Amino acid sequence: MTKAVVVDDSHFMRTVISDILEDAGFDVVAQAGDGEAGAAAVAEHDPDVVTMDVEMPRMDGIEAVEEIMARNPTPVVMLSAHTDDGAEATFEAMEKGAVDFLAKPGGEVSTEISAHGDALVEKVRSAARADPASAGDVSATDEVVAADHEYVENPTLIVGASTGGPRVVEKVLSDLPRDADLRVLIVQHMPDGFTERFAARLDRRSEYDVSEAEDGMRIGGGQAVVAKGDYHMEVAGYGNGRLRIRLQQEPQLHGVRPAIDVTMETAAETVTGPLTGVVLTGMGKDGAAGIEAISAVGGATLAQDEASCSVFGIPARAIETGSVDDVRSADEMGKAILDTIREDG
């Protein structure tokens, strides 16, 4: 039985979350009302997974994650308020090693959390399989990969990720030099309300101009967009080196929206210039069909290696298709992408 520790400063939320997890077959071995007590509970009980509130007294969720990763590396799922501050704090916690997050519906305390029980269970179950040590394998740097080659004209890059993805996506994008002049489309499994903040974070930490996708927007060289939460992102047009984006809300694919496959498959159908597809850490098989589609039209395809993945699901399913050209670590991925668009490559 999977052991869990639930950390939240609301007794009501601790009870609701614990009940949901126990009904799904988890063994909730401890509850804690603040980060300090939560870190101590993890040290004492050695659970398989932790749910962690963001804002708490004494020690908040960010500090608690840092403490847990230093003393007892354990997969942590953050439960965040659906606010700008909550989103920013959540990304900071993931930078410290948390593997995934779930937005608390309706604010800090809400009976609506019970209506989102299936999503909570799925997130926690996925996180329990994650390798928390992989967080230490992604080294943030302030220097991009040297632009020491000539690159092909009008290259397009599609990046897909899920569990553990935000910090790896940030690493990959921050490694790409502006001189490569890529058009970058990022599909990170993430709810609405968080993708805008994620885009702003990537914008600050890379040489690319990054924004949340909008319906009808056009993307040129040196620009990157993050698929908007709860919307599939399609490549609807391509001309003069610019991509046209369409957002739509057709049913979820592989249980998610946005889906990596939607973006990759429409890019393969529409883009006539150089195209590279990359799949990073995450649970499930979203992206496998997309990688096949990109490979089928002569595009380059890359997958993150198992050692640096929090969850080796999405890359593994893509590799199984036989359509992945190369498998690289998170630290090597930026250079590997540039190798696919070298003029002499």
Disulfide bonds with the S-S distance in Angstrom:
none
